[in-house]
Amino acid sequence: MSVLTVAECPVCGGDVEITPDVIVGELLDCDDCGSEIEVRTLTPVRLEVAPTPAEDWGE
Ligand SMILES: [Zn+2]
């Protein structure tokens, strides 16, 4: 009986499901494009692309 909210992925515009107990700062994965998305605000729900952790690709 969980109610899912759907917000728009900032990357691809697809639907991202958000659980009722989501918190600000929670990281979600977009099912459509696979991007990592961070919850910035809850009312209204606003999503932003999560900052990419530092990765050393050139090493
Ligand atoms: Zn997406």
N, CA, C, O and the ligand as a Tripos MOL2 file, in Angstrom:
@<TRIPOS>MOLECULE
protein
  237   235    60     0     0
PROTEIN
NO_CHARGES

@<TRIPOS>ATOM
      1 N           0.8230   -1.1970    0.0000 N.3       1 MET1
      2 CA          0.0000    0.0000    0.0000 C.3       1 MET1
      3 C           0.8640    1.2560    0.0000 C.2       1 MET1
      4 O           0.3960    2.3450    0.3320 O.2       1 MET1
      5 N           2.1150    1.0910   -0.3720 N.am      2 SER2
      6 CA          2.9680    2.2660   -0.3980 C.3       2 SER2
      7 C           2.5940    3.1540   -1.5740 C.2       2 SER2
      8 O           2.3410    2.6830   -2.6830 O.2       2 SER2
      9 N           2.5660    4.4280   -1.3030 N.am      3 VAL3
     10 CA          2.2510    5.3880   -2.3520 C.3       3 VAL3
     11 C           3.5490    5.9440   -2.9000 C.2       3 VAL3
     12 O           4.3700    6.4960   -2.1680 O.2       3 VAL3
     13 N           3.7140    5.7900   -4.1780 N.am      4 LEU4
     14 CA          4.9320    6.2770   -4.7910 C.3       4 LEU4
     15 C           4.6790    7.6080   -5.4750 C.2       4 LEU4
     16 O           3.7030    7.7850   -6.2020 O.2       4 LEU4
     17 N           5.5750    8.5240   -5.2230 N.am      5 THR5
     18 CA          5.5490    9.7910   -5.9460 C.3       5 THR5
     19 C           6.4970    9.6720   -7.1240 C.2       5 THR5
     20 O           7.5300    9.0080   -7.0400 O.2       5 THR5
     21 N           6.1500   10.2980   -8.1850 N.am      6 VAL6
     22 CA          7.0160   10.2790   -9.3570 C.3       6 VAL6
     23 C           7.5010   11.6940   -9.6360 C.2       6 VAL6
     24 O           6.7110   12.6340   -9.7220 O.2       6 VAL6
     25 N           8.7880   11.8230   -9.7710 N.am      7 ALA7
     26 CA          9.3760   13.1160  -10.1180 C.3       7 ALA7
     27 C          10.1430   12.9640  -11.4210 C.2       7 ALA7
     28 O          10.3970   11.8580  -11.8980 O.2       7 ALA7
     29 N          10.4970   14.0970  -11.9710 N.am      8 GLU8
     30 CA         11.1460   14.0770  -13.2710 C.3       8 GLU8
     31 C          12.6630   14.0180  -13.1380 C.2       8 GLU8
     32 O          13.2700   14.7910  -12.3960 O.2       8 GLU8
     33 N          13.2470   13.1070  -13.8560 N.am      9 CYS9
     34 CA         14.7020   12.9970  -13.8850 C.3       9 CYS9
     35 C          15.2900   14.2420  -14.5410 C.2       9 CYS9
     36 O          14.8850   14.6050  -15.6450 O.2       9 CYS9
     37 N          16.2440   14.9050  -13.8710 N.am     10 PRO10
     38 CA         16.8420   16.1240  -14.4430 C.3      10 PRO10
     39 C          17.7470   15.8290  -15.6270 C.2      10 PRO10
     40 O          18.1470   16.7430  -16.3480 O.2      10 PRO10
     41 N          18.0630   14.5930  -15.8270 N.am     11 VAL11
     42 CA         18.9760   14.2430  -16.9150 C.3      11 VAL11
     43 C          18.2120   13.9110  -18.1890 C.2      11 VAL11
     44 O          18.4790   14.4670  -19.2540 O.2      11 VAL11
     45 N          17.2530   12.9920  -18.0610 N.am     12 CYS12
     46 CA         16.5910   12.5120  -19.2740 C.3      12 CYS12
     47 C          15.1060   12.8680  -19.3060 C.2      12 CYS12
     48 O          14.4330   12.6440  -20.3130 O.2      12 CYS12
     49 N          14.5970   13.4200  -18.2070 N.am     13 GLY13
     50 CA         13.1860   13.7920  -18.1900 C.3      13 GLY13
     51 C          12.2590   12.6320  -17.9140 C.2      13 GLY13
     52 O          11.0380   12.7840  -17.9530 O.2      13 GLY13
     53 N          12.8280   11.4800  -17.6370 N.am     14 GLY14
     54 CA         12.0160   10.3000  -17.3530 C.3      14 GLY14
     55 C          11.4530   10.3260  -15.9490 C.2      14 GLY14
     56 O          11.8030   11.1870  -15.1410 O.2      14 GLY14
     57 N          10.5800    9.3780  -15.6640 N.am     15 ASP15
     58 CA          9.9680    9.3100  -14.3440 C.3      15 ASP15
     59 C          10.8830    8.5840  -13.3620 C.2      15 ASP15
     60 O          11.4120    7.5110  -13.6530 O.2      15 ASP15
     61 N          11.0530    9.1920  -12.2030 N.am     16 VAL16
     62 CA         11.8200    8.5700  -11.1320 C.3      16 VAL16
     63 C          10.8830    8.3610   -9.9530 C.2      16 VAL16
     64 O          10.2760    9.3120   -9.4590 O.2      16 VAL16
     65 N          10.7670    7.1350   -9.5100 N.am     17 GLU17
     66 CA          9.8760    6.8410   -8.3890 C.3      17 GLU17
     67 C          10.5200    7.2440   -7.0750 C.2      17 GLU17
     68 O          11.7030    7.0010   -6.8350 O.2      17 GLU17
     69 N           9.7110    7.8640   -6.2330 N.am     18 ILE18
     70 CA         10.1920    8.3200   -4.9340 C.3      18 ILE18
     71 C           9.2930    7.7290   -3.8570 C.2      18 ILE18
     72 O           8.0710    7.8680   -3.9000 O.2      18 ILE18
     73 N           9.9110    7.0800   -2.9090 N.am     19 THR19
     74 CA          9.1350    6.4670   -1.8320 C.3      19 THR19
     75 C           8.6650    7.5270   -0.8420 C.2      19 THR19
     76 O           9.2730    8.5940   -0.7530 O.2      19 THR19
     77 N           7.5950    7.2560   -0.0960 N.am     20 PRO20
     78 CA          7.0390    8.2560    0.8280 C.3      20 PRO20
     79 C           8.0110    8.6550    1.9240 C.2      20 PRO20
     80 O           7.9080    9.7540    2.4700 O.2      20 PRO20
     81 N           8.9420    7.7900    2.2490 N.am     21 ASP21
     82 CA          9.8520    8.1020    3.3530 C.3      21 ASP21
     83 C          11.1940    8.6410    2.8600 C.2      21 ASP21
     84 O          12.2050    8.5880    3.5610 O.2      21 ASP21
     85 N          11.1720    9.1550    1.6500 N.am     22 VAL22
     86 CA         12.4110    9.6980    1.0980 C.3      22 VAL22
     87 C          12.8660   10.9020    1.9250 C.2      22 VAL22
     88 O          12.0390   11.6210    2.4850 O.2      22 VAL22
     89 N          14.1580   11.1160    1.9980 N.am     23 ILE23
     90 CA         14.7000   12.2490    2.7480 C.3      23 ILE23
     91 C          15.5590   13.1060    1.8280 C.2      23 ILE23
     92 O          16.0600   12.6440    0.8030 O.2      23 ILE23
     93 N          15.7150   14.3720    2.2250 N.am     24 VAL24
     94 CA         16.5820   15.2610    1.4580 C.3      24 VAL24
     95 C          18.0090   14.7260    1.4930 C.2      24 VAL24
     96 O          18.5290   14.3570    2.5460 O.2      24 VAL24
     97 N          18.6120   14.6950    0.3460 N.am     25 GLY25
     98 CA         19.9780   14.2070    0.2550 C.3      25 GLY25
     99 C          20.0580   12.7480   -0.1410 C.2      25 GLY25
    100 O          21.1420   12.2210   -0.3910 O.2      25 GLY25
    101 N          18.8950   12.0910   -0.1990 N.am     26 GLU26
    102 CA         18.8840   10.6900   -0.5950 C.3      26 GLU26
    103 C          19.2720   10.5620   -2.0680 C.2      26 GLU26
    104 O          18.9280   11.4040   -2.8970 O.2      26 GLU26
    105 N          19.9790    9.5090   -2.3590 N.am     27 LEU27
    106 CA         20.4100    9.2800   -3.7300 C.3      27 LEU27
    107 C          19.5280    8.2280   -4.3780 C.2      27 LEU27
    108 O          19.2630    7.1690   -3.8090 O.2      27 LEU27
    109 N          19.0850    8.5470   -5.5760 N.am     28 LEU28
    110 CA         18.2320    7.6450   -6.3340 C.3      28 LEU28
    111 C          18.8960    7.3300   -7.6610 C.2      28 LEU28
    112 O          19.7750    8.0530   -8.1310 O.2      28 LEU28
    113 N          18.4570    6.2410   -8.2440 N.am     29 ASP29
    114 CA         18.9400    5.9080   -9.5780 C.3      29 ASP29
    115 C          17.7900    6.0090  -10.5580 C.2      29 ASP29
    116 O          16.7100    5.4640  -10.3270 O.2      29 ASP29
    117 N          18.0290    6.7060  -11.6500 N.am     30 CYS30
    118 CA         17.0200    6.7920  -12.6900 C.3      30 CYS30
    119 C          16.9840    5.4760  -13.4640 C.2      30 CYS30
    120 O          18.0130    4.9840  -13.9270 O.2      30 CYS30
    121 N          15.8020    4.9250  -13.5930 N.am     31 ASP31
    122 CA         15.6820    3.6550  -14.3060 C.3      31 ASP31
    123 C          15.9150    3.8290  -15.8030 C.2      31 ASP31
    124 O          16.3200    2.8970  -16.4970 O.2      31 ASP31
    125 N          15.6550    5.0200  -16.2760 N.am     32 ASP32
    126 CA         15.7400    5.2400  -17.7190 C.3      32 ASP32
    127 C          17.1700    5.4560  -18.2030 C.2      32 ASP32
    128 O          17.6020    4.8350  -19.1740 O.2      32 ASP32
    129 N          17.9030    6.3360  -17.5260 N.am     33 CYS33
    130 CA         19.2290    6.6790  -18.0130 C.3      33 CYS33
    131 C          20.3400    6.2120  -17.0730 C.2      33 CYS33
    132 O          21.5200    6.2770  -17.4180 O.2      33 CYS33
    133 N          19.9540    5.7400  -15.8790 N.am     34 GLY34
    134 CA         20.9540    5.1930  -14.9720 C.3      34 GLY34
    135 C          21.7260    6.2380  -14.1930 C.2      34 GLY34
    136 O          22.6800    5.9130  -13.4850 O.2      34 GLY34
    137 N          21.3200    7.4920  -14.3200 N.am     35 SER35
    138 CA         22.0310    8.5430  -13.6180 C.3      35 SER35
    139 C          21.7480    8.4940  -12.1260 C.2      35 SER35
    140 O          20.6740    8.0780  -11.6930 O.2      35 SER35
    141 N          22.7260    8.9250  -11.3540 N.am     36 GLU36
    142 CA         22.5240    9.0400   -9.9220 C.3      36 GLU36
    143 C          21.9610   10.4310   -9.6400 C.2      36 GLU36
    144 O          22.5030   11.4450  -10.0790 O.2      36 GLU36
    145 N          20.8650   10.4460   -8.8990 N.am     37 ILE37
    146 CA         20.1190   11.6760   -8.6940 C.3      37 ILE37
    147 C          19.9400   11.9020   -7.2050 C.2      37 ILE37
    148 O          19.6660   10.9710   -6.4470 O.2      37 ILE37
    149 N          20.0990   13.1580   -6.7990 N.am     38 GLU38
    150 CA         19.9810   13.4940   -5.3900 C.3      38 GLU38
    151 C          18.6940   14.2720   -5.1420 C.2      38 GLU38
    152 O          18.3330   15.1550   -5.9200 O.2      38 GLU38
    153 N          18.0140   13.9410   -4.0640 N.am     39 VAL39
    154 CA         16.8130   14.6640   -3.6720 C.3      39 VAL39
    155 C          17.2290   15.9660   -2.9960 C.2      39 VAL39
    156 O          17.9180   15.9550   -1.9760 O.2      39 VAL39
    157 N          16.8050   17.0810   -3.5730 N.am     40 ARG40
    158 CA         17.2160   18.3710   -3.0400 C.3      40 ARG40
    159 C          16.1560   18.9760   -2.1280 C.2      40 ARG40
    160 O          16.4830   19.5100   -1.0680 O.2      40 ARG40
    161 N          14.9030   18.8970   -2.5250 N.am     41 THR41
    162 CA         13.8260   19.3840   -1.6870 C.3      41 THR41
    163 C          12.6740   18.3980   -1.7630 C.2      41 THR41
    164 O          12.5750   17.6120   -2.7040 O.2      41 THR41
    165 N          11.8020   18.4480   -0.7600 N.am     42 LEU42
    166 CA         10.6980   17.4940   -0.7100 C.3      42 LEU42
    167 C           9.3590   18.1130   -1.0760 C.2      42 LEU42
    168 O           8.4910   17.4270   -1.6150 O.2      42 LEU42
    169 N           9.1790   19.3750   -0.7980 N.am     43 THR43
    170 CA          7.8940   20.0060   -1.0920 C.3      43 THR43
    171 C           8.1050   21.2930   -1.8650 C.2      43 THR43
    172 O           8.3240   22.3330   -1.2440 O.2      43 THR43
    173 N           8.0530   21.2760   -3.1420 N.am     44 PRO44
    174 CA          7.8270   20.0800   -3.9570 C.3      44 PRO44
    175 C           9.0950   19.2580   -4.1030 C.2      44 PRO44
    176 O          10.1980   19.7250   -3.8150 O.2      44 PRO44
    177 N           8.9190   18.0430   -4.5490 N.am     45 VAL45
    178 CA         10.0920   17.2090   -4.7770 C.3      45 VAL45
    179 C          10.9070   17.7660   -5.9310 C.2      45 VAL45
    180 O          10.3990   17.9810   -7.0310 O.2      45 VAL45
    181 N          12.1720   17.9920   -5.6530 N.am     46 ARG46
    182 CA         13.0520   18.4980   -6.6970 C.3      46 ARG46
    183 C          14.3110   17.6380   -6.7260 C.2      46 ARG46
    184 O          14.9220   17.3520   -5.6960 O.2      46 ARG46
    185 N          14.6700   17.2450   -7.9130 N.am     47 LEU47
    186 CA         15.8240   16.3630   -8.0530 C.3      47 LEU47
    187 C          16.9390   17.0690   -8.8060 C.2      47 LEU47
    188 O          16.6950   17.8920   -9.6880 O.2      47 LEU47
    189 N          18.1540   16.7310   -8.4430 N.am     48 GLU48
    190 CA         19.3070   17.2330   -9.1820 C.3      48 GLU48
    191 C          20.2750   16.0800   -9.3900 C.2      48 GLU48
    192 O          20.2800   15.1000   -8.6440 O.2      48 GLU48
    193 N          21.0770   16.2210  -10.4050 N.am     49 VAL49
    194 CA         22.0960   15.2090  -10.6480 C.3      49 VAL49
    195 C          23.0520   15.1840   -9.4580 C.2      49 VAL49
    196 O          23.5540   16.2250   -9.0330 O.2      49 VAL49
    197 N          23.2930   14.0190   -8.9410 N.am     50 ALA50
    198 CA         24.1810   13.9070   -7.7970 C.3      50 ALA50
    199 C          25.6030   14.2310   -8.2120 C.2      50 ALA50
    200 O          26.0480   13.8570   -9.2970 O.2      50 ALA50
    201 N          26.3120   14.9290   -7.3370 N.am     51 PRO51
    202 CA         27.7180   15.2130   -7.6390 C.3      51 PRO51
    203 C          28.4870   13.9060   -7.7640 C.2      51 PRO51
    204 O          28.3830   13.0110   -6.9260 O.2      51 PRO51
    205 N          29.2400   13.8310   -8.8090 N.am     52 THR52
    206 CA         29.9920   12.6040   -9.0350 C.3      52 THR52
    207 C          31.1570   12.5170   -8.0660 C.2      52 THR52
    208 O          31.9520   13.4510   -7.9600 O.2      52 THR52
    209 N          31.2610   11.4220   -7.3720 N.am     53 PRO53
    210 CA         32.4020   11.2580   -6.4680 C.3      53 PRO53
    211 C          33.7050   11.3020   -7.2570 C.2      53 PRO53
    212 O          33.7650   10.8740   -8.4100 O.2      53 PRO53
    213 N          34.7230   11.8160   -6.6300 N.am     54 ALA54
    214 CA         36.0070   11.9170   -7.3220 C.3      54 ALA54
    215 C          36.4950   10.5430   -7.7350 C.2      54 ALA54
    216 O          36.6450    9.6310   -6.9220 O.2      54 ALA54
    217 N          36.7320   10.4330   -9.0040 N.am     55 GLU55
    218 CA         37.2210    9.1620   -9.5160 C.3      55 GLU55
    219 C          38.4690    9.4250  -10.3530 C.2      55 GLU55
    220 O          38.4900   10.3180  -11.2000 O.2      55 GLU55
    221 N          39.4780    8.6530  -10.1040 N.am     56 ASP56
    222 CA         40.7310    8.8500  -10.8200 C.3      56 ASP56
    223 C          40.8100    7.9060  -12.0100 C.2      56 ASP56
    224 O          41.3330    6.7940  -11.9350 O.2      56 ASP56
    225 N          40.2690    8.4030  -13.1000 N.am     57 TRP57
    226 CA         40.2660    7.5590  -14.2980 C.3      57 TRP57
    227 C          41.6470    7.5250  -14.9620 C.2      57 TRP57
    228 O          41.9940    6.5670  -15.6530 O.2      57 TRP57
    229 N          42.4240    8.5850  -14.7400 N.am     58 GLY58
    230 CA         43.6720    8.7010  -15.4760 C.3      58 GLY58
    231 C          44.8480    8.0170  -14.7960 C.2      58 GLY58
    232 O          45.9870    8.1260  -15.2500 O.2      58 GLY58
    233 N          44.5700    7.3160  -13.7140 N.am     59 GLU59
    234 CA         45.6890    6.7570  -12.9910 C.3      59 GLU59
    235 C          46.2380    5.4640  -13.5850 C.2      59 GLU59
    236 O          47.1920    4.8960  -13.0530 O.2      59 GLU59
    237 ZN         17.0720    9.7170  -16.2540 Zn       60 ZN60
@<TRIPOS>BOND
     1     1     2 1
     2     2     3 1
     3     3     4 2
     4     3     5 am
     5     5     6 1
     6     6     7 1
     7     7     8 2
     8     7     9 am
     9     9    10 1
    10    10    11 1
    11    11    12 2
    12    11    13 am
    13    13    14 1
    14    14    15 1
    15    15    16 2
    16    15    17 am
    17    17    18 1
    18    18    19 1
    19    19    20 2
    20    19    21 am
    21    21    22 1
    22    22    23 1
    23    23    24 2
    24    23    25 am
    25    25    26 1
    26    26    27 1
    27    27    28 2
    28    27    29 am
    29    29    30 1
    30    30    31 1
    31    31    32 2
    32    31    33 am
    33    33    34 1
    34    34    35 1
    35    35    36 2
    36    35    37 am
    37    37    38 1
    38    38    39 1
    39    39    40 2
    40    39    41 am
    41    41    42 1
    42    42    43 1
    43    43    44 2
    44    43    45 am
    45    45    46 1
    46    46    47 1
    47    47    48 2
    48    47    49 am
    49    49    50 1
    50    50    51 1
    51    51    52 2
    52    51    53 am
    53    53    54 1
    54    54    55 1
    55    55    56 2
    56    55    57 am
    57    57    58 1
    58    58    59 1
    59    59    60 2
    60    59    61 am
    61    61    62 1
    62    62    63 1
    63    63    64 2
    64    63    65 am
    65    65    66 1
    66    66    67 1
    67    67    68 2
    68    67    69 am
    69    69    70 1
    70    70    71 1
    71    71    72 2
    72    71    73 am
    73    73    74 1
    74    74    75 1
    75    75    76 2
    76    75    77 am
    77    77    78 1
    78    78    79 1
    79    79    80 2
    80    79    81 am
    81    81    82 1
    82    82    83 1
    83    83    84 2
    84    83    85 am
    85    85    86 1
    86    86    87 1
    87    87    88 2
    88    87    89 am
    89    89    90 1
    90    90    91 1
    91    91    92 2
    92    91    93 am
    93    93    94 1
    94    94    95 1
    95    95    96 2
    96    95    97 am
    97    97    98 1
    98    98    99 1
    99    99   100 2
   100    99   101 am
   101   101   102 1
   102   102   103 1
   103   103   104 2
   104   103   105 am
   105   105   106 1
   106   106   107 1
   107   107   108 2
   108   107   109 am
   109   109   110 1
   110   110   111 1
   111   111   112 2
   112   111   113 am
   113   113   114 1
   114   114   115 1
   115   115   116 2
   116   115   117 am
   117   117   118 1
   118   118   119 1
   119   119   120 2
   120   119   121 am
   121   121   122 1
   122   122   123 1
   123   123   124 2
   124   123   125 am
   125   125   126 1
   126   126   127 1
   127   127   128 2
   128   127   129 am
   129   129   130 1
   130   130   131 1
   131   131   132 2
   132   131   133 am
   133   133   134 1
   134   134   135 1
   135   135   136 2
   136   135   137 am
   137   137   138 1
   138   138   139 1
   139   139   140 2
   140   139   141 am
   141   141   142 1
   142   142   143 1
   143   143   144 2
   144   143   145 am
   145   145   146 1
   146   146   147 1
   147   147   148 2
   148   147   149 am
   149   149   150 1
   150   150   151 1
   151   151   152 2
   152   151   153 am
   153   153   154 1
   154   154   155 1
   155   155   156 2
   156   155   157 am
   157   157   158 1
   158   158   159 1
   159   159   160 2
   160   159   161 am
   161   161   162 1
   162   162   163 1
   163   163   164 2
   164   163   165 am
   165   165   166 1
   166   166   167 1
   167   167   168 2
   168   167   169 am
   169   169   170 1
   170   170   171 1
   171   171   172 2
   172   171   173 am
   173   173   174 1
   174   174   175 1
   175   175   176 2
   176   175   177 am
   177   177   178 1
   178   178   179 1
   179   179   180 2
   180   179   181 am
   181   181   182 1
   182   182   183 1
   183   183   184 2
   184   183   185 am
   185   185   186 1
   186   186   187 1
   187   187   188 2
   188   187   189 am
   189   189   190 1
   190   190   191 1
   191   191   192 2
   192   191   193 am
   193   193   194 1
   194   194   195 1
   195   195   196 2
   196   195   197 am
   197   197   198 1
   198   198   199 1
   199   199   200 2
   200   199   201 am
   201   201   202 1
   202   202   203 1
   203   203   204 2
   204   203   205 am
   205   205   206 1
   206   206   207 1
   207   207   208 2
   208   207   209 am
   209   209   210 1
   210   210   211 1
   211   211   212 2
   212   211   213 am
   213   213   214 1
   214   214   215 1
   215   215   216 2
   216   215   217 am
   217   217   218 1
   218   218   219 1
   219   219   220 2
   220   219   221 am
   221   221   222 1
   222   222   223 1
   223   223   224 2
   224   223   225 am
   225   225   226 1
   226   226   227 1
   227   227   228 2
   228   227   229 am
   229   229   230 1
   230   230   231 1
   231   231   232 2
   232   231   233 am
   233   233   234 1
   234   234   235 1
   235   235   236 2
@<TRIPOS>SUBSTRUCTURE
     1 MET1         2 RESIDUE 1 A MET
     2 SER2         6 RESIDUE 1 A SER
     3 VAL3        10 RESIDUE 1 A VAL
     4 LEU4        14 RESIDUE 1 A LEU
     5 THR5        18 RESIDUE 1 A THR
     6 VAL6        22 RESIDUE 1 A VAL
     7 ALA7        26 RESIDUE 1 A ALA
     8 GLU8        30 RESIDUE 1 A GLU
     9 CYS9        34 RESIDUE 1 A CYS
    10 PRO10       38 RESIDUE 1 A PRO
    11 VAL11       42 RESIDUE 1 A VAL
    12 CYS12       46 RESIDUE 1 A CYS
    13 GLY13       50 RESIDUE 1 A GLY
    14 GLY14       54 RESIDUE 1 A GLY
    15 ASP15       58 RESIDUE 1 A ASP
    16 VAL16       62 RESIDUE 1 A VAL
    17 GLU17       66 RESIDUE 1 A GLU
    18 ILE18       70 RESIDUE 1 A ILE
    19 THR19       74 RESIDUE 1 A THR
    20 PRO20       78 RESIDUE 1 A PRO
    21 ASP21       82 RESIDUE 1 A ASP
    22 VAL22       86 RESIDUE 1 A VAL
    23 ILE23       90 RESIDUE 1 A ILE
    24 VAL24       94 RESIDUE 1 A VAL
    25 GLY25       98 RESIDUE 1 A GLY
    26 GLU26      102 RESIDUE 1 A GLU
    27 LEU27      106 RESIDUE 1 A LEU
    28 LEU28      110 RESIDUE 1 A LEU
    29 ASP29      114 RESIDUE 1 A ASP
    30 CYS30      118 RESIDUE 1 A CYS
    31 ASP31      122 RESIDUE 1 A ASP
    32 ASP32      126 RESIDUE 1 A ASP
    33 CYS33      130 RESIDUE 1 A CYS
    34 GLY34      134 RESIDUE 1 A GLY
    35 SER35      138 RESIDUE 1 A SER
    36 GLU36      142 RESIDUE 1 A GLU
    37 ILE37      146 RESIDUE 1 A ILE
    38 GLU38      150 RESIDUE 1 A GLU
    39 VAL39      154 RESIDUE 1 A VAL
    40 ARG40      158 RESIDUE 1 A ARG
    41 THR41      162 RESIDUE 1 A THR
    42 LEU42      166 RESIDUE 1 A LEU
    43 THR43      170 RESIDUE 1 A THR
    44 PRO44      174 RESIDUE 1 A PRO
    45 VAL45      178 RESIDUE 1 A VAL
    46 ARG46      182 RESIDUE 1 A ARG
    47 LEU47      186 RESIDUE 1 A LEU
    48 GLU48      190 RESIDUE 1 A GLU
    49 VAL49      194 RESIDUE 1 A VAL
    50 ALA50      198 RESIDUE 1 A ALA
    51 PRO51      202 RESIDUE 1 A PRO
    52 THR52      206 RESIDUE 1 A THR
    53 PRO53      210 RESIDUE 1 A PRO
    54 ALA54      214 RESIDUE 1 A ALA
    55 GLU55      218 RESIDUE 1 A GLU
    56 ASP56      222 RESIDUE 1 A ASP
    57 TRP57      226 RESIDUE 1 A TRP
    58 GLY58      230 RESIDUE 1 A GLY
    59 GLU59      234 RESIDUE 1 A GLU
    60 ZN60       237 GROUP 0 **** ****
